[in-house]
Amino acid sequence: MPATITLKAIPDDIYTRLKASAEANRRSLNSEILVCLESRLMPARLPAADQLAAIRALRDRLPAAKFQHEDIDVLKRGGRA
C-alpha cells in the first residue's frame, strides 16, 4: 500500500516552480512531486549494451539509406567553408 507523507517548510521558490511545472504538464501538484522523485530516485537507464542493441534494432527497421555517410558529411560541410 502506498505511503502518505507531508512536506513542511517548502521554500516559496521551489513551490512556485513545482506548481508551474505541474500546470505545464497538466498534472496535480502531488503527481508532479511524484514524477520529480521517481526521475531522481528511480532513473530508467538501460545498460549501455541494451541501449546499443535498441539503437541497432531501430536502425535495422529504417529504410535503406540513399546516401553514404561520406556523402552526408560532404553535404553538411558544404556551407561551412
DALINGI-V289060 format. One record per backbone hydrogen bond with DSSP energy under -1.0 kcal/mol. CO is the residue of the C=O (numbers start at 0). NH is the residue of the N-H. Records with the same first field share a line. If there is no record, write none. Layout:
BEGIN
CO=NH / NH
END
This chain:
BEGIN
10=14
11=15
12=16
13=17
14=18
15=19
16=20
17=21
18=22
19=23
20=24
21=26
22=25
27=31
28=32
29=33
30=34
31=35
32=36
33=37
34=38
35=39
36=40
37=41
42=44
46=50
47=51
48=52
49=53
50=54
51=55
52=56
53=57
54=58
55=59
67=71
68=72
69=73
70=74
71=75
72=76
76=79
END
